[in-house]
Amino acid sequence: MGRQLVQRIVQHLQKCQMRTMVIWALERNPACRFYEKLGGIPVHTQQIRIGDEDVAEVAYGWSDLTVCLTSNEVNE
């Protein structure tokens, strides 16, 4: 289901003439592995505060959105 959602988002972005994408996720989020399987590359990290806790956040980037649509490794 996750893959289908990302595919829909990517298709919409491409219709809007966008060719790149960045997704921010908390570093401890298991979805980070999902983004990596879709071809996302960690491009930036930063510390943010949630409540009274500092947590790491990572940005995954795609310089070519077609990578998300052609990745066959993801079965989610």
N, C-alpha and C positions, 0 to 999 in steps of 0.2 A: 504494500500500500504506500509506503514511503517513497519508493521509486516512482510510482505513478503520479504522486503529488508533485515531486520534483520535475518530472517530465512535463506536466501541465504548466508549471511555473515557467520553465525554460521555454516552452513553446510560446507562451504569452510574451515573455521578454523579447524573443526573437521577432515576433510580430511587431513589437514596438521598436525595432531596429537596434536593440541592445545585444551586444556580443560577449559581454563579460558579466561576472556576478561575484559578489562576496556575501558570505553567510557568517554571522557571529554566533558562537556557541560557548557555553561554559566549558572550560578545559576538562572537567570531570564528567561531562555529559557523555554517556555511551554513544550518542548519535554522532560524535566526532569520527568514529570509525566508519560509520555509514557515509559521511561526507568524503572521507578519504577514498573509500571504494568507488565513489562517483567521480573520482579524479580531482577532488579539491586539494589544493596545496596550502598548508599553513603559510600565511603571508604577513601576519602581525599578531602580537599578543599584547594584552594590557591587563592591569589590575583594576577591578571595579569593586565597589562596596555594595553588598546586599544586606540590608539590615545593619547589624554591627559586625559583619564578617567581610574581610577582603578575599576576593576570589579571582582566579585567573580566567580570562576570556581569550579565545583564539578566533581569528578571522581565517576562514577558508576561502580561497579565491580560485576562479576559473577564468583563464584568459581567452578561452574558446568554449562557448556554451555547448557546442556539439559533443564535447567529451561526456557531458552528463547524459546525453541521449544515446550514446553508443556504448557506454560501459555495460558489459555483460556480466560482470562479477557480482553485481548486487542482486540479491533475491529477496529484498525486504519490501 
